[in-house]
Amino acid sequence: MDDLEVYNGPKQGYAWCKVFVDWCMVQAFGLDRAGELLYGWTAGVTQEYNWFSSNGRISNTPEVGDLIIFGDCDHIGIVTDYDDSRVYTIEGNTSGATGLVANGGGVAEKSYSRWSSYIKCYARPEYADSPEPPTPPEPPTPTGDEQIREIQEWCNEYGLGINVDGYYGPQTKQAITMVYQIELNEQFGYSLDVDGIFGQDTYNHTPIVRYGAEGNITRAIQSMLYCRGYDTNGVDGLYYDGTEDAIRTFQANQGLRADGEYGPNTGYRLFN
């Protein structure tokens, strides 16, 4: 959309849920008609809401082709279908995770209860003079490993903005390490540099994590184990039999004492 020069400056690097809606409209109707249907060009959801509201085009019930606005104008998508109980959407800058996910870094088809507290309203373009309502593009065919995609989407919930491609590489490794450092800082009050490098400072502040632990530190450990080929029986933040067995196997393969407990030495080998 930046190439079309319709906004008040480049939007690369900005939250892009509204830019995705604009792109869909341009693909369906062309630049001029899309601009008419949207009452102008803005990358902001609040401004779009204000334009539709001032033109009397806000509804509390959905129709196919509506723009669905969430929260306090925090996110936007396009209605693709609805029934008596649910509304179905396609959204940009989200993820396939359940519920509202803003800034998720991907494109996904989603659904919500018609009475979901996430939904603010529906903005209804005047399609009457258009050949047909927009047909949103098909979401990209998922690539790579589904669990790794979920890990990447989870990392993006921390605002890291990595590619969600289902493949483990340096970017995903760094992101998981950054999530681990963020959680150490938040849970223990540390001031670690969130640089994605498991160095001496992170080593010194790594806790002992063992059977029965629950939370995002465990989930980061499981994420790295999974990406390195160790089955934890779920990447769910629960340090039970599957995770303990995976740690024990990893420790044995690394020549460490295979006690099934995660600590600084195991962490250093796992994250490096």
Secondary structure, DSSP 8 states (H G I E B T S, - for coil): -GGGT-SSS--TTS--HHHHHHHHHHHHH-HHHHHHHTTS--S-HHHHHHHHHHTT-EESS--TT-EEEETTTTEEEEEEEE-SSEEEEEEEEE-SSSS--TT-SEEEEEEEETT-TTEEEEE---GGGSSS-----------S-HHHHHHHHHHHTTT-----SS--SHHHHHHHHHHHHHHHHHHH------SS---HHHHHT---B-TT-BSHHHHHHHHHHHHTT---S--SSB-SHHHHHHHHHHHHHTTS---S-B-HHHHHHHH-
